[in-house]
Amino acid sequence: MATITFDTLKFANRLKHAGLSDAQAEAFAEAQKEVFAEALDTALATKLDIARLEAKLDHETALLKWMMGVLLAIAVANFAKQFF
């Protein structure tokens, strides 16, 4: 899980200075904190996520190369069979 630092007290104080009541400012700060947490949990990839994806792609690429080599060998064998 990715984490960020979000200063809810500073955010609430800025809202209070802008004219919101204490309760409104605190509610907005908590809501913003929850939105950031949810966005990080669902939308952002961590370095570990990217490393796992790269490893999976490396494995699948190697498998694909092997499969294409086998298919090419079969095609060459069938072609050679026609002439020998």
N, C-alpha and C positions, 0 to 999 in steps of 0.2 A: 504494500500500500504506500503510495506517495504521500508526503506530508508537506505542508507549507506553514509558514508562520503568519498568522492573521491576528493583529492586535485589536480585539473587540472593544477594549476600553478606549483606546484612541479613536476608533471609529465611532463609538457611541458619544464620546465627548465632542467630536466634530459635528455630529448631528444635533447635539444639544445646543452648541454655539450657533447652529443654523436656524434654531427656533423650535425644534421638536421637544416634546416633553421627555422626561427621564424614561418613562415606561416605553414610549414609542422608540426612542433611540436605542434602548437596550433590546427591544424586540427586533428591530432592524439589524442590529449587530449580530444577534444570535441566528437570525434567518440567513444572513450573509455567510456566516461561518458554516452553517449546514449546507448551503449551496456550494461553497468551495469544496467541502469534504465530499459531497456527492459527485461533483464534477471530476475530482481527482480519482475517485474510486471507479468511475465508469468510463471516462473518456481519455485519460492520459496514460501513455505507456511509460513504464519505468525502464531503467537500464537493464534490469533483469528480464523484463518482457521482450525487449529488443534482442538481447543475447539469446534467449530461447528461440525466438523466431529465426534468427540467423542460423542457429545450429540446425533447426528443422529444415530450413531451406538448403543448407549445405548437404544434409543427408538426402533430401529428395532430389537434388540436382545430381548427386552421385548415382542414385538409383536410376534416374532417367537416362544418364549417360550409359550405364550398364545395359539397360533395356534396349536402347537404340543400337548399341553395339551388337547385341544378340540378333535383333531384327535385321541388321545389315549383313551379318554373317549368314543368316538363313537365306536372305535374298541372293547373296553371292553364290551360296551353295546350290540353290535352285537354278540359277542362271548357268553355272558351270556344269550342272548335271545334264543340261540340254545339249551340250557340245562334247562331253566326254563319256 
